Amino acid sequence: MTASRDTSRRGPAFAAVLGVLWLAMGVFYLGDGRTWLGLAGMALGAVSLVTWWWPDTAFARFVWTSPFRRKKGTDELSAPDRG
């Protein structure tokens, strides 16, 4: 099997748990009559489950990467110290 079709590789388990909880909350709010909260919960659940199902996509890496962490560019790493 190729790496893209390998079903043994999944994302972190907490992504699946969060996805199921968000979906359940969305269904609960839709049944309660709160449409926007229900749709928001279902959208967040779908995002979490997608990042669990396909963990190697650019979208999943973007979602689970901290916004405070940044990589240095190659020119900053290879430039000599001029200080």
Jmol script that loads the backbone (N, CA, C; Angstrom):
load data "model"
ATOM      1  N   MET A   1       0.836  -1.189   0.000  1.00  0.00           N
ATOM      2  CA  MET A   1       0.000   0.000   0.000  1.00  0.00           C
ATOM      3  C   MET A   1       0.874   1.242   0.000  1.00  0.00           C
ATOM      4  N   THR A   2       0.353   2.289  -0.589  1.00  0.00           N
ATOM      5  CA  THR A   2       1.085   3.544  -0.567  1.00  0.00           C
ATOM      6  C   THR A   2       0.839   4.254   0.749  1.00  0.00           C
ATOM      7  N   ALA A   3       1.662   5.227   1.027  1.00  0.00           N
ATOM      8  CA  ALA A   3       1.535   5.934   2.302  1.00  0.00           C
ATOM      9  C   ALA A   3       0.233   6.717   2.388  1.00  0.00           C
ATOM     10  N   SER A   4      -0.275   7.211   1.276  1.00  0.00           N
ATOM     11  CA  SER A   4      -1.505   7.990   1.322  1.00  0.00           C
ATOM     12  C   SER A   4      -2.739   7.115   1.552  1.00  0.00           C
ATOM     13  N   ARG A   5      -2.642   5.834   1.256  1.00  0.00           N
ATOM     14  CA  ARG A   5      -3.795   4.939   1.438  1.00  0.00           C
ATOM     15  C   ARG A   5      -3.627   4.005   2.626  1.00  0.00           C
ATOM     16  N   ASP A   6      -2.610   4.205   3.413  1.00  0.00           N
ATOM     17  CA  ASP A   6      -2.362   3.342   4.554  1.00  0.00           C
ATOM     18  C   ASP A   6      -3.324   3.707   5.674  1.00  0.00           C
ATOM     19  N   THR A   7      -4.171   2.761   6.078  1.00  0.00           N
ATOM     20  CA  THR A   7      -5.170   3.046   7.103  1.00  0.00           C
ATOM     21  C   THR A   7      -4.639   2.868   8.515  1.00  0.00           C
ATOM     22  N   SER A   8      -3.415   2.365   8.652  1.00  0.00           N
ATOM     23  CA  SER A   8      -2.881   2.186   9.995  1.00  0.00           C
ATOM     24  C   SER A   8      -2.339   3.491  10.558  1.00  0.00           C
ATOM     25  N   ARG A   9      -2.155   4.491   9.737  1.00  0.00           N
ATOM     26  CA  ARG A   9      -1.613   5.771  10.190  1.00  0.00           C
ATOM     27  C   ARG A   9      -2.750   6.755  10.380  1.00  0.00           C
ATOM     28  N   ARG A  10      -3.044   7.089  11.605  1.00  0.00           N
ATOM     29  CA  ARG A  10      -4.070   8.071  11.928  1.00  0.00           C
ATOM     30  C   ARG A  10      -3.470   9.132  12.830  1.00  0.00           C
ATOM     31  N   GLY A  11      -4.202  10.190  13.029  1.00  0.00           N
ATOM     32  CA  GLY A  11      -3.748  11.290  13.855  1.00  0.00           C
ATOM     33  C   GLY A  11      -3.871  10.964  15.334  1.00  0.00           C
ATOM     34  N   PRO A  12      -3.647  11.981  16.168  1.00  0.00           N
ATOM     35  CA  PRO A  12      -3.748  11.768  17.613  1.00  0.00           C
ATOM     36  C   PRO A  12      -5.171  11.392  18.032  1.00  0.00           C
ATOM     37  N   ALA A  13      -5.257  10.544  19.021  1.00  0.00           N
ATOM     38  CA  ALA A  13      -6.560  10.045  19.459  1.00  0.00           C
ATOM     39  C   ALA A  13      -7.442  11.157  20.022  1.00  0.00           C
ATOM     40  N   PHE A  14      -6.828  12.168  20.621  1.00  0.00           N
ATOM     41  CA  PHE A  14      -7.650  13.239  21.179  1.00  0.00           C
ATOM     42  C   PHE A  14      -8.353  14.028  20.074  1.00  0.00           C
ATOM     43  N   ALA A  15      -7.830  14.021  18.855  1.00  0.00           N
ATOM     44  CA  ALA A  15      -8.513  14.682  17.743  1.00  0.00           C
ATOM     45  C   ALA A  15      -9.820  13.965  17.432  1.00  0.00           C
ATOM     46  N   ALA A  16      -9.804  12.645  17.478  1.00  0.00           N
ATOM     47  CA  ALA A  16     -11.029  11.884  17.232  1.00  0.00           C
ATOM     48  C   ALA A  16     -12.033  12.090  18.358  1.00  0.00           C
ATOM     49  N   VAL A  17     -11.558  12.102  19.584  1.00  0.00           N
ATOM     50  CA  VAL A  17     -12.451  12.305  20.726  1.00  0.00           C
ATOM     51  C   VAL A  17     -13.070  13.701  20.674  1.00  0.00           C
ATOM     52  N   LEU A  18     -12.244  14.713  20.387  1.00  0.00           N
ATOM     53  CA  LEU A  18     -12.770  16.074  20.269  1.00  0.00           C
ATOM     54  C   LEU A  18     -13.790  16.168  19.139  1.00  0.00           C
ATOM     55  N   GLY A  19     -13.499  15.507  18.038  1.00  0.00           N
ATOM     56  CA  GLY A  19     -14.428  15.539  16.912  1.00  0.00           C
ATOM     57  C   GLY A  19     -15.777  14.941  17.249  1.00  0.00           C
ATOM     58  N   VAL A  20     -15.760  13.814  17.919  1.00  0.00           N
ATOM     59  CA  VAL A  20     -17.021  13.166  18.294  1.00  0.00           C
ATOM     60  C   VAL A  20     -17.782  14.015  19.316  1.00  0.00           C
ATOM     61  N   LEU A  21     -17.072  14.607  20.255  1.00  0.00           N
ATOM     62  CA  LEU A  21     -17.744  15.458  21.250  1.00  0.00           C
ATOM     63  C   LEU A  21     -18.342  16.710  20.609  1.00  0.00           C
ATOM     64  N   TRP A  22     -17.595  17.353  19.706  1.00  0.00           N
ATOM     65  CA  TRP A  22     -18.125  18.529  19.016  1.00  0.00           C
ATOM     66  C   TRP A  22     -19.346  18.168  18.180  1.00  0.00           C
ATOM     67  N   LEU A  23     -19.291  17.020  17.490  1.00  0.00           N
ATOM     68  CA  LEU A  23     -20.444  16.607  16.694  1.00  0.00           C
ATOM     69  C   LEU A  23     -21.662  16.329  17.569  1.00  0.00           C
ATOM     70  N   ALA A  24     -21.435  15.677  18.692  1.00  0.00           N
ATOM     71  CA  ALA A  24     -22.544  15.389  19.608  1.00  0.00           C
ATOM     72  C   ALA A  24     -23.149  16.683  20.148  1.00  0.00           C
ATOM     73  N   MET A  25     -22.299  17.644  20.478  1.00  0.00           N
ATOM     74  CA  MET A  25     -22.807  18.920  20.965  1.00  0.00           C
ATOM     75  C   MET A  25     -23.586  19.639  19.866  1.00  0.00           C
ATOM     76  N   GLY A  26     -23.096  19.555  18.628  1.00  0.00           N
ATOM     77  CA  GLY A  26     -23.806  20.178  17.514  1.00  0.00           C
ATOM     78  C   GLY A  26     -25.167  19.571  17.288  1.00  0.00           C
ATOM     79  N   VAL A  27     -25.256  18.256  17.360  1.00  0.00           N
ATOM     80  CA  VAL A  27     -26.551  17.587  17.190  1.00  0.00           C
ATOM     81  C   VAL A  27     -27.497  17.961  18.327  1.00  0.00           C
ATOM     82  N   PHE A  28     -26.966  18.039  19.546  1.00  0.00           N
ATOM     83  CA  PHE A  28     -27.789  18.428  20.689  1.00  0.00           C
ATOM     84  C   PHE A  28     -28.361  19.831  20.507  1.00  0.00           C
ATOM     85  N   TYR A  29     -27.514  20.775  20.093  1.00  0.00           N
ATOM     86  CA  TYR A  29     -27.991  22.146  19.918  1.00  0.00           C
ATOM     87  C   TYR A  29     -28.943  22.281  18.725  1.00  0.00           C
ATOM     88  N   LEU A  30     -28.730  21.502  17.679  1.00  0.00           N
ATOM     89  CA  LEU A  30     -29.686  21.534  16.567  1.00  0.00           C
ATOM     90  C   LEU A  30     -31.053  21.020  17.007  1.00  0.00           C
ATOM     91  N   GLY A  31     -31.054  19.983  17.811  1.00  0.00           N
ATOM     92  CA  GLY A  31     -32.315  19.446  18.319  1.00  0.00           C
ATOM     93  C   GLY A  31     -32.990  20.388  19.296  1.00  0.00           C
ATOM     94  N   ASP A  32     -32.204  21.219  19.969  1.00  0.00           N
ATOM     95  CA  ASP A  32     -32.727  22.171  20.939  1.00  0.00           C
ATOM     96  C   ASP A  32     -33.245  23.436  20.260  1.00  0.00           C
ATOM     97  N   GLY A  33     -32.963  23.571  18.969  1.00  0.00           N
ATOM     98  CA  GLY A  33     -33.449  24.742  18.249  1.00  0.00           C
ATOM     99  C   GLY A  33     -32.427  25.849  18.107  1.00  0.00           C
ATOM    100  N   ARG A  34     -31.240  25.660  18.567  1.00  0.00           N
ATOM    101  CA  ARG A  34     -30.185  26.669  18.444  1.00  0.00           C
ATOM    102  C   ARG A  34     -29.343  26.331  17.206  1.00  0.00           C
ATOM    103  N   THR A  35     -29.780  26.860  16.089  1.00  0.00           N
ATOM    104  CA  THR A  35     -29.210  26.476  14.802  1.00  0.00           C
ATOM    105  C   THR A  35     -27.743  26.856  14.683  1.00  0.00           C
ATOM    106  N   TRP A  36     -27.374  28.084  15.017  1.00  0.00           N
ATOM    107  CA  TRP A  36     -25.998  28.528  14.817  1.00  0.00           C
ATOM    108  C   TRP A  36     -25.025  27.780  15.722  1.00  0.00           C
ATOM    109  N   LEU A  37     -25.401  27.540  16.950  1.00  0.00           N
ATOM    110  CA  LEU A  37     -24.518  26.772  17.830  1.00  0.00           C
ATOM    111  C   LEU A  37     -24.391  25.335  17.347  1.00  0.00           C
ATOM    112  N   GLY A  38     -25.462  24.780  16.847  1.00  0.00           N
ATOM    113  CA  GLY A  38     -25.412  23.424  16.318  1.00  0.00           C
ATOM    114  C   GLY A  38     -24.525  23.316  15.097  1.00  0.00           C
ATOM    115  N   LEU A  39     -24.651  24.261  14.179  1.00  0.00           N
ATOM    116  CA  LEU A  39     -23.816  24.236  12.980  1.00  0.00           C
ATOM    117  C   LEU A  39     -22.346  24.481  13.313  1.00  0.00           C
ATOM    118  N   ALA A  40     -22.091  25.366  14.274  1.00  0.00           N
ATOM    119  CA  ALA A  40     -20.702  25.628  14.672  1.00  0.00           C
ATOM    120  C   ALA A  40     -20.085  24.388  15.316  1.00  0.00           C
ATOM    121  N   GLY A  41     -20.838  23.709  16.156  1.00  0.00           N
ATOM    122  CA  GLY A  41     -20.344  22.485  16.781  1.00  0.00           C
ATOM    123  C   GLY A  41     -20.077  21.397  15.766  1.00  0.00           C
ATOM    124  N   MET A  42     -20.953  21.271  14.796  1.00  0.00           N
ATOM    125  CA  MET A  42     -20.751  20.252  13.768  1.00  0.00           C
ATOM    126  C   MET A  42     -19.567  20.600  12.865  1.00  0.00           C
ATOM    127  N   ALA A  43     -19.351  21.874  12.593  1.00  0.00           N
ATOM    128  CA  ALA A  43     -18.201  22.281  11.777  1.00  0.00           C
ATOM    129  C   ALA A  43     -16.892  22.009  12.512  1.00  0.00           C
ATOM    130  N   LEU A  44     -16.834  22.332  13.793  1.00  0.00           N
ATOM    131  CA  LEU A  44     -15.627  22.051  14.571  1.00  0.00           C
ATOM    132  C   LEU A  44     -15.380  20.547  14.694  1.00  0.00           C
ATOM    133  N   GLY A  45     -16.437  19.785  14.829  1.00  0.00           N
ATOM    134  CA  GLY A  45     -16.296  18.338  14.868  1.00  0.00           C
ATOM    135  C   GLY A  45     -15.774  17.786  13.557  1.00  0.00           C
ATOM    136  N   ALA A  46     -16.257  18.326  12.465  1.00  0.00           N
ATOM    137  CA  ALA A  46     -15.789  17.875  11.151  1.00  0.00           C
ATOM    138  C   ALA A  46     -14.314  18.210  10.958  1.00  0.00           C
ATOM    139  N   VAL A  47     -13.894  19.392  11.387  1.00  0.00           N
ATOM    140  CA  VAL A  47     -12.475  19.779  11.276  1.00  0.00           C
ATOM    141  C   VAL A  47     -11.612  18.844  12.108  1.00  0.00           C
ATOM    142  N   SER A  48     -12.021  18.551  13.328  1.00  0.00           N
ATOM    143  CA  SER A  48     -11.238  17.658  14.177  1.00  0.00           C
ATOM    144  C   SER A  48     -11.146  16.252  13.592  1.00  0.00           C
ATOM    145  N   LEU A  49     -12.240  15.753  13.069  1.00  0.00           N
ATOM    146  CA  LEU A  49     -12.225  14.406  12.499  1.00  0.00           C
ATOM    147  C   LEU A  49     -11.418  14.347  11.199  1.00  0.00           C
ATOM    148  N   VAL A  50     -11.446  15.403  10.415  1.00  0.00           N
ATOM    149  CA  VAL A  50     -10.638  15.434   9.192  1.00  0.00           C
ATOM    150  C   VAL A  50      -9.155  15.432   9.533  1.00  0.00           C
ATOM    151  N   THR A  51      -8.765  16.185  10.554  1.00  0.00           N
ATOM    152  CA  THR A  51      -7.348  16.199  10.942  1.00  0.00           C
ATOM    153  C   THR A  51      -6.931  14.870  11.562  1.00  0.00           C
ATOM    154  N   TRP A  52      -7.862  14.131  12.129  1.00  0.00           N
ATOM    155  CA  TRP A  52      -7.530  12.800  12.637  1.00  0.00           C
ATOM    156  C   TRP A  52      -7.436  11.801  11.487  1.00  0.00           C
ATOM    157  N   TRP A  53      -8.363  11.900  10.535  1.00  0.00           N
ATOM    158  CA  TRP A  53      -8.417  10.930   9.451  1.00  0.00           C
ATOM    159  C   TRP A  53      -7.227  11.079   8.510  1.00  0.00           C
ATOM    160  N   TRP A  54      -6.849  12.324   8.188  1.00  0.00           N
ATOM    161  CA  TRP A  54      -5.717  12.600   7.294  1.00  0.00           C
ATOM    162  C   TRP A  54      -4.707  13.475   8.014  1.00  0.00           C
ATOM    163  N   PRO A  55      -3.851  12.903   8.877  1.00  0.00           N
ATOM    164  CA  PRO A  55      -2.947  13.722   9.697  1.00  0.00           C
ATOM    165  C   PRO A  55      -1.769  14.313   8.939  1.00  0.00           C
ATOM    166  N   ASP A  56      -1.467  13.839   7.736  1.00  0.00           N
ATOM    167  CA  ASP A  56      -0.292  14.312   7.016  1.00  0.00           C
ATOM    168  C   ASP A  56      -0.592  15.428   6.021  1.00  0.00           C
ATOM    169  N   THR A  57      -1.817  15.922   6.008  1.00  0.00           N
ATOM    170  CA  THR A  57      -2.148  16.995   5.082  1.00  0.00           C
ATOM    171  C   THR A  57      -1.660  18.334   5.621  1.00  0.00           C
ATOM    172  N   ALA A  58      -1.514  19.287   4.733  1.00  0.00           N
ATOM    173  CA  ALA A  58      -1.078  20.631   5.143  1.00  0.00           C
ATOM    174  C   ALA A  58      -2.113  21.267   6.069  1.00  0.00           C
ATOM    175  N   PHE A  59      -3.389  20.980   5.835  1.00  0.00           N
ATOM    176  CA  PHE A  59      -4.447  21.518   6.683  1.00  0.00           C
ATOM    177  C   PHE A  59      -4.318  21.017   8.116  1.00  0.00           C
ATOM    178  N   ALA A  60      -4.071  19.728   8.290  1.00  0.00           N
ATOM    179  CA  ALA A  60      -3.928  19.167   9.632  1.00  0.00           C
ATOM    180  C   ALA A  60      -2.698  19.728  10.331  1.00  0.00           C
ATOM    181  N   ARG A  61      -1.598  19.866   9.615  1.00  0.00           N
ATOM    182  CA  ARG A  61      -0.399  20.460  10.225  1.00  0.00           C
ATOM    183  C   ARG A  61      -0.650  21.901  10.625  1.00  0.00           C
ATOM    184  N   PHE A  62      -1.417  22.646   9.823  1.00  0.00           N
ATOM    185  CA  PHE A  62      -1.742  24.023  10.152  1.00  0.00           C
ATOM    186  C   PHE A  62      -2.619  24.105  11.398  1.00  0.00           C
ATOM    187  N   VAL A  63      -3.602  23.214  11.504  1.00  0.00           N
ATOM    188  CA  VAL A  63      -4.520  23.245  12.639  1.00  0.00           C
ATOM    189  C   VAL A  63      -3.813  22.908  13.946  1.00  0.00           C
ATOM    190  N   TRP A  64      -2.926  21.910  13.951  1.00  0.00           N
ATOM    191  CA  TRP A  64      -2.329  21.436  15.187  1.00  0.00           C
ATOM    192  C   TRP A  64      -0.978  22.076  15.528  1.00  0.00           C
ATOM    193  N   THR A  65      -0.473  22.987  14.691  1.00  0.00           N
ATOM    194  CA  THR A  65       0.787  23.661  14.984  1.00  0.00           C
ATOM    195  C   THR A  65       0.505  24.911  15.803  1.00  0.00           C
ATOM    196  N   SER A  66       1.330  25.150  16.781  1.00  0.00           N
ATOM    197  CA  SER A  66       1.178  26.318  17.631  1.00  0.00           C
ATOM    198  C   SER A  66       1.424  27.591  16.825  1.00  0.00           C
ATOM    199  N   PRO A  67       0.607  28.620  17.011  1.00  0.00           N
ATOM    200  CA  PRO A  67       0.833  29.856  16.253  1.00  0.00           C
ATOM    201  C   PRO A  67       2.077  30.615  16.712  1.00  0.00           C
ATOM    202  N   PHE A  68       2.630  30.265  17.856  1.00  0.00           N
ATOM    203  CA  PHE A  68       3.792  30.969  18.371  1.00  0.00           C
ATOM    204  C   PHE A  68       5.107  30.361  17.903  1.00  0.00           C
ATOM    205  N   ARG A  69       5.035  29.172  17.319  1.00  0.00           N
ATOM    206  CA  ARG A  69       6.245  28.524  16.842  1.00  0.00           C
ATOM    207  C   ARG A  69       6.466  28.890  15.386  1.00  0.00           C
ATOM    208  N   ARG A  70       7.646  29.340  15.043  1.00  0.00           N
ATOM    209  CA  ARG A  70       7.926  29.640  13.646  1.00  0.00           C
ATOM    210  C   ARG A  70       9.281  29.065  13.280  1.00  0.00           C
ATOM    211  N   LYS A  71       9.417  28.731  12.035  1.00  0.00           N
ATOM    212  CA  LYS A  71      10.677  28.187  11.560  1.00  0.00           C
ATOM    213  C   LYS A  71      11.490  29.313  10.944  1.00  0.00           C
ATOM    214  N   LYS A  72      12.805  29.224  11.113  1.00  0.00           N
ATOM    215  CA  LYS A  72      13.664  30.199  10.465  1.00  0.00           C
ATOM    216  C   LYS A  72      13.834  29.812   9.013  1.00  0.00           C
ATOM    217  N   GLY A  73      13.958  30.802   8.185  1.00  0.00           N
ATOM    218  CA  GLY A  73      14.174  30.553   6.767  1.00  0.00           C
ATOM    219  C   GLY A  73      15.568  29.995   6.524  1.00  0.00           C
ATOM    220  N   THR A  74      15.785  29.443   5.353  1.00  0.00           N
ATOM    221  CA  THR A  74      17.092  28.846   5.051  1.00  0.00           C
ATOM    222  C   THR A  74      18.176  29.902   4.957  1.00  0.00           C
ATOM    223  N   ASP A  75      17.821  31.131   4.561  1.00  0.00           N
ATOM    224  CA  ASP A  75      18.847  32.167   4.479  1.00  0.00           C
ATOM    225  C   ASP A  75      19.315  32.588   5.864  1.00  0.00           C
ATOM    226  N   GLU A  76      18.437  32.540   6.865  1.00  0.00           N
ATOM    227  CA  GLU A  76      18.839  32.890   8.228  1.00  0.00           C
ATOM    228  C   GLU A  76      19.697  31.798   8.844  1.00  0.00           C
ATOM    229  N   LEU A  77      19.480  30.555   8.470  1.00  0.00           N
ATOM    230  CA  LEU A  77      20.256  29.458   9.031  1.00  0.00           C
ATOM    231  C   LEU A  77      21.640  29.365   8.409  1.00  0.00           C
ATOM    232  N   SER A  78      21.758  29.672   7.120  1.00  0.00           N
ATOM    233  CA  SER A  78      23.027  29.490   6.444  1.00  0.00           C
ATOM    234  C   SER A  78      23.889  30.755   6.420  1.00  0.00           C
ATOM    235  N   ALA A  79      23.336  31.889   6.785  1.00  0.00           N
ATOM    236  CA  ALA A  79      24.104  33.141   6.751  1.00  0.00           C
ATOM    237  C   ALA A  79      25.128  33.155   7.868  1.00  0.00           C
ATOM    238  N   PRO A  80      26.346  33.649   7.591  1.00  0.00           N
ATOM    239  CA  PRO A  80      27.352  33.727   8.639  1.00  0.00           C
ATOM    240  C   PRO A  80      26.988  34.787   9.674  1.00  0.00           C
ATOM    241  N   ASP A  81      27.474  34.617  10.862  1.00  0.00           N
ATOM    242  CA  ASP A  81      27.191  35.548  11.942  1.00  0.00           C
ATOM    243  C   ASP A  81      27.973  36.840  11.695  1.00  0.00           C
ATOM    244  N   ARG A  82      27.275  37.944  11.603  1.00  0.00           N
ATOM    245  CA  ARG A  82      27.928  39.231  11.303  1.00  0.00           C
ATOM    246  C   ARG A  82      27.956  40.129  12.518  1.00  0.00           C
ATOM    247  N   GLY A  83      27.790  39.584  13.661  1.00  0.00           N
ATOM    248  CA  GLY A  83      27.671  40.369  14.857  1.00  0.00           C
ATOM    249  C   GLY A  83      28.904  40.710  15.507  1.00  0.00           C
TER     250      GLY A  83
END
end "model"
wireframe off; spacefill off
backbone 0.3
color backbone group
